[in-house]
């Protein structure tokens, strides 16, 4: 029985969520760049009538983790659409979607 508990604990990860992090940060734009060894995702909040915005959060991922994140997002979007209906995309985005190597449009 002690061995079973030990095996369970070895496979578990204890993850804590800090109160400030739990509040989250709103983002309506993600800028993605990559190098040979990492993917960089910058999250930005763009407000109407405000010509300048700052990156609110930056996440740096290995290529392997970026691919796992892509799969997890795709799985979650499929489940969301099954429960709530198709997510409609804007025909003409109000912001540029193609960015150069420096993240500039």
N, C-alpha and C positions, 0 to 999 in steps of 0.2 A: 504494500500500500504506500509506503514512503517513497518507493521508486516511481510509482505512478504520479504522485504529487511533484516529484523532482522533474520528471519528464514534462509535465504540464507547464511548470514554471520556466523551463528552458526554452519553450516555444513561444512564450508570451513576451510582449514588449509593454512596458509601463510608460504610457504617454500622458504627460500633464499639459493642460491648457491654461496658460496664464490669463488672468482676468482681462488685462489690456489687449492681448491677442484675440481673445474670445469676442471682443467688440467688432473685430473685422475692419477692413478698409474698403470703401466703395471704389470700384474701378469700372469705367466704361470703355477702356482702351488698353489693349495689351500689345506691347512691342516686343517682338521676338527676334533675337540675333543668335548666331552660333559660331563657334570656332571648331577646330578639330576635336577638342576635348570637353567642351561644355556648351550647354544651351543657357541663354540668359533671357529671362522674361521680366520685363519692366511693366508694372501696372500703373496706369495713369487715370486720373479723374479729370475729364474735360467738361467744363461748364459753359453753357451758352452765353455768348457776349463777353467771355473772358479770353483774350487772345493768347495768354501764356498759361501753361500748366506745368506742374512738377511731377516727377516720378514719385509715387507714394510708397511703392514697395518693389524690391528686386529679388527674384528667386534665381539661383544658379543651380543647374542640374547637370548630371552626367548624361551623355546621349542615351544610355540604357534606361535611366530613370525617366528621361523625357518621353521615351517611347512607351514606358509603362503608364505614365501620366496620360498620354494621348489615348491609350486603350481604356483606361479607367474613365476618362471624360466621355469617350464615345459610348461606353456601356451605360453610364449614368444618363446621358442625353437620350439614349434609346428607351431606358426605363421611364424617364420623365415624359417623353412624347407618348409612350404607351398609356400612361396614366392621365395626362393632361392635354393631349393633342399636339399636333405638329408645331414646332417653334417656327414662327415666320421670320425670315430674314429680310432686311431692308433691301429693296431693289437698287437704290442709289445711296450707299452709305454716306453719311455726312462728314466722315473723316477718312483720310487716305488709309489704305490697307497695305500698300506696298512700301517697304522701307529698305533703304540701302544698308550697307554694313555698319554705319554709325548710328542707325536708328532714325535717320532723317528722311523725310519724304522726298 
